[in-house]
Amino acid sequence: HLWALLRAATLMDMAANQTELCLDGLGIRKIVEIPPGIEVLSISGNRLKGLGSIADCHTLREVNLAANKLNENGLGPLAALPNLRVLNISRNHVRDLGPLFLAPPKLAPDGRAFPVLEVLDVSANAALSDVTATMSVEGLRSLTATGLAVTSFQCFPCNLEVIDLRGCCLHAISDLQALPQLKELMLDGNALLACEDVMVHQRLQALRMAHNAVEHVNAVQLPALTELDIASNHLSQAPNLTGAPSLMSLVLRGNQLSSLAALSVLRGLTFLDASQNRLRSLESSLSRTLRPIRVLLLNSNEIDNTEDVAGTLESAGSLSLEHLDLRDNPLSLAFYPFAHRMPAWTWEATATPVELELLGTGPGLGSFVSEPCLDDATRRTRDRYR
C-alpha cells in the first residue's frame, strides 16, 4: 500500500502542469487531492468506494472510474461537474441508476444533473437491471450498457445516437421511435425472440442483433439503414428488405436459410455473408443484387453444383466481385485437397488457387507435391468456378 501511495503521489506531482492524469491499477482506496486544471482523469482498476476530491475538480471533461467498488451513492457528486462529457463507471457496484441520474445529491449550477454529459458506459455492473434513467440526460449521445441483467428496454424521448446493449438478457424493446436521433443499435447476444419493434426507424444506420433467437423478420422500414447483422438466429426465411434501400452490408451467417430470393430487391449491397446456412443455389432473380457486391461469403452451405452459382453470377453481367468463398460446400471439396492450409478469410490469401494446388504436405515449409489428379469433369467445373 505504501508503494501505491508513493506512486500515486509521484504521478500527481508530474501532472501538476498537465491536463491528463492516469492512475490506473495502483490499488488506490482514496483520492485526497487532484492537481488543479486536470481535464482527463483515468483511475480504473483500483479500490475506490468514494470520489474524494474528484467531485471538486470542476475542470474534468472525461473520467474513467471502471473496475472500482463504487455504488450509485458514491458516484452521486459527479452529477454536479459542469464540464463532464465522458464518463465510464463500468465494472463497479452500481445497482440503481435512479439516485445518480434522477435524484443526485448535488446538481450543477444550472440545476441539471450531468448538464453536458455525452458519452456514458455503465457496463458489467452485475446487479444493474434498468438503464432507462440515463435517458433523462438531455445531451447524452452514446450509451454503452453491455453485460447487464436488463430484460426489457423501453425508450423515452432523448437524443441518443448510439446504444450498445450487447450481452444482456433482453427479450423486449419498445418505443424505439422515441429516439429520433438514433443511428446505431447493438443488441448482439441477448434473448430476443422477435424484432418488430426495432425494424421501424427513420434514421437508424446500423443494426446488429447476432446471437439471439429470432425466427422471423417482418417487413423492414429502415430507409437509412446501411448495415444489418442478424447472424446466428433461427431464421428459415431471408427478411423482406424492400424498406431498406440503402443497405450495403448484410450478415445472415449461421441461420437456416434455403433461399436468398427475398434479397432480389436490393441494389446497393457490397458485402453479403450468407455462410453456414442451407443454401443450394443462387436464384437467377439475384443477378442485379449481385452486381455491386465485392465480398460474397457462401461457405458451409449445401451447394453441390457449380451451375447453381456460376450461372447466376455470369447472368449478372459486369460484377464488382473481389472475394468469393465457397469452401466447405459439396462442390468445392474436390477443388482444394489442401483446404486446411487456406486462410480463414479469403481476403487474407497470399497465394493463387493454382499455387494452392502445389502446397506441400511434407515436414518442410517449402516442400511441394504435384497437382492432384482430377478427372476431366471435376477439372472443368473447378476452372469455371475460378
N, C-alpha and C positions, 0 to 999 in steps of 0.2 A: 504493500500500500504506500510506503514511503517513496518508493521509486516512482509510482504512478503520480503521486502528488508533485514530486520534483520535476518529472517530465512535463506535466500539465503546466506547472509554473513557468518552466523554460519556454514552452510554446506560447504562452500568453505574453511573456516578455518580448518574444520575437514578433508577436502580432501587434505590438503597441502602435506601430505606424502603418499597419496594413488594414485591409478591409475584409480579408478572409481568414478564418481560423478553423483548423481541423484538429479535433481531439478524439478521434475515433479509437475504440478498442483499448482504452487505458485503464479500465476498471474504476472510473470516476464515480463517486457516490453523491457528490455535492458540488455545485458551482458557486464559488464565493464571489468571484469578480470576473467580469468580461471587459476587456480593454475597450475604451470608447471608440466609436466610429466603425465597429465591425458590422458588415452588411451580410456576409455569408458565413454561417456557423454550422459545422458538422460535428456532432458529438454522439454518433451512433455507437452501438455495441458497448455501452457502459452499464452502470447500475443505478442510474438516476431514478429517484422517486418523486423529486420535486424540481422546479425550474431554477430556484435560487435567483441569482442576479440576471438570468436570461430575460426574465419578464420586464426588466428595467432598461433593456437595450433597445431603444426606440428606432435605431438606425437599421435594424435587421430587416433584410429583404427575403432571405432564404434560410431556412432552419431544417436540419436533418437530425431528428431525435429517434431514429429507428433503433429497435433492439435494446430498449431500456426497460424499466419497470414502472413506467408512468401510467396512471389511470386518468380518467376524464377530469377528476378534481385537481390532480396535479398539473394538468395541462391548461386548465382554465385561464390563467393570466395571459396566455398567448393571444386571446381574443382582443386584447386592448392594444396590441402592437400596431401602430398606424401604417407601417410600410411593408408588412409581411405579405409576400406574394406567393412563395413556395413553401409548403410545409409537409414534412414526411414524419408521420407518427406510427408507421407500421411496426409490427412485432413488439407491441407493448402490452399493457394490461387493460386496455380500454374495453368497457362493457356496454356503455351507453353514450351516444354522441349528443343526446339532448342537452345535458348540462354544459357541454362545451360550445355548442352552436346556437342553441335556443335560449339558454338562460345562464350565460357565463358569469362568474363573479365580478368581472370587470369589463367595461366596454371602452372602445376607442372614444376620443373626444367628441366625435360626431354622433355618438350614441348607438353605433352599429358594431356587432361582433365581426371580427376579421374584415375590416372595411375594404381592403384591396386584394384579398386572397384570390389567386387564380388557379393554382395547382395544388392538389391535396392527395396524399397517399395514406390510407388507413388500413392497408392490407395486413393479413395474418395476425389480427387481434382475435384470438381463438373464441372468446365469449361474445363477440360483437355479432348481432343478428339483424340489425336495422341501420341503414345508412341514409334514410330519407332526410334526416335533419341537416345533412350537408347541403341540400338544395335550398336552404334558407339563405345561403351566402350569395348575394346578388351578383358578384363579379366572378364566381367560380367558373373556370373553363374546362378543367380536366380533373376527373375523379378516378383514382385507382383504388379498388376495394377487392382485391383478389384473396382467395383462400379464407373466406368468412363463412359463418353459419347462416347466411342470408338465404331464405327460401322463397321470398317474393320481393318484387321491386316495383313500387308504384311511383310514377313520375309526377312531379309537381312543376309548375311553370318556373323556369330558371334559364340561365344562359349557358348551360353545359354544352361543350362541343365534343368532348371525348369521355367515354365511360368504359372502364375496364372492370368487369365482374367475373373474370375467369376463375375457375376452380372453386366456386361457391356451391350452394345446394339449391340453386334456383329452379323452381318449377313453373313460375309465372312472372310475366312482366306486363304492366298495364299502363295505359295513357302515355305512350311514347311520344305522341304528337304534342304533348305539353312542353316538349323540349325543342323549340323551333330551330335552334342553332346547332343541333346535334349533327356531327359529321362522322364520327367513328364509334362503333359499339362492339365490344368484345365480350362474348358470352361462352367461350370455349370451356369444356369440362364441367358442365352443370347437369341438371336433371330435367331439362326441358322435353316435354312430350309433344308440344305444339308450338308454333311460332307465328300465329296470325297477327299478334299484337306488335310484332317487330317488322312486319313486312309492308307497312304503310308509313311513309315519311317522305317529305318533300326534299330535304337537304342531306339525308344520310348518304355518305360516300363509301364507307367501308363497314361491312357486317361480317363478323367472324363468330360462328357458333358450332365449331367442330366438337366432336366427342360429347354429343348429347344423345337423346333417344327419340328424335323427331322422325315420324313415319310419313308425314305428308306436308308439302308446302303449297298453300293455296296461291291464287294469283297474286303476284308481287306488284306493289305500287311504290316503287322506289326510283323515281326518274333521275336522280343524281348519283345513283349507286355505280361505282366503278370496280369494286372488289367484293366478292362474296365467297365465303368459305363455309361449306356445310359438310365437311368431311366427317367420316366415322359416325354417321347417324344410322337410321333404319329405313332410308328411302328406297322404295321399289320403283318409283317413277321420278324422272327428272322434273324439276319445278317449271312452272309456266312463267317465263321471264319476259313476257311481252311488255310488262310495265317497268322494265329496267333497261331501256335502250342504250344507256351509257356504259353498260358493263364491259370491262376489259379483262378482268381476271376472275376465273371461276374454278373452284376446287370442289369436286364431287367424290373424291377418293374414299374408298372404304365403305361404300354403301351396297345396295343390292340391285343396281340398275341393269336392265337388259336392253335399254334403248336410250339414245340421246336425241331422238327426233324432236322433242319439245324445244331443243336449243336452236332450231332452224330459224327462229325469228331474230336471232342476234346477228349483228353486223359489225361489231367493233371488238370482239374478243381477240386478245393477243396471247393469252395464257389459259390453257384448259387442262386440268388434271382430272381425268376420269379413270384413274388406275384403281385396281383392287375392287372391281365390280364384276358383273356377269355379262359383259358385252360380247357379242359375237360378230358384230359388224358396225360399220359407219353407214347410216342410211344415206341414200342419194340426196335426200332433202337437205342435208347438211352442207352441200357443196359451197354455197355462198357464205355460210357461217365460218367455214374453214379457211377462206381466202386470207384474212388478215392474221390468222393465228401463227405465232412464232414458235411457241412451245406447246407440244401436244403429247401428253403422257397417257398411254393406254396399256401400260404394263400390268401384268397379273390380272388379265381378263380371260375370256374363253374364245378368243379369235383363232380360228384354225384354217382359214382360207385367205390367202393374200388378196384375192379379188374383192373380198368384203371390205378391205381398207383401201387398197391401191386404186380400185375403180372409182371410188368417191373422190379420192384426192386428185386423180387425173381429171375428173369431170369438173373440178373446181377451177381449172384453168391456172391463172397466174397466182401462185402460192407465195406467202411470206415465210413459210415454214423453215425454221432453223434447227429445231430439235424434235425428233420423233422417237418415242420409246415404246417398243412393242415387246420388250422382254417378258419372259415368263408367260407367254401365250403359246398354245399348241403350235402355231405356225412358225414360231421363231426358235423352237428347241433344236432343230437341225442346223440352224444358221450359225450358232455360236457354241461350238463344243467347249469353249473355254469361257463360258459366261461368268464364271466365278471370278475372273480377272477383270471384268468390266467395272467401271466406276459406278458409284451409287446413283449419280445423276449424269445424264448424257452430256450436259454442257461441261463436265469435268474431264471428258475424254481427251487423251493425249495421243491416240493412235486411230488410224482409219480402220474401217471394217476389214479391209484386206490385210492390214498389219496385225489385226487381232487374230486372224486365222493362223498366224505364224508364231503366236505367243508360245513360249516354251513351257514344257511340263517337267523338265529336269531340275536338278538341285541348283544349278547356276542361274543367275538373273538373266544372263544373255543367251541361254540355250533356246533353240528353236526346233520345231518339228515341221514336217511337210504339211501342206494343206490337206485337211481331212478329205477322204474320198466321199464325194456326194454323187448321188445318181442325177441324171440329166434333169429330171422334173424338179427335184429339190434345188439344183443349181439355178435353173431358170427362175423359179419362184424367189429364191434369195436375191438374185441380181435385180429383179423387178422391185422388190422391197427396198433395196438400197437406192 
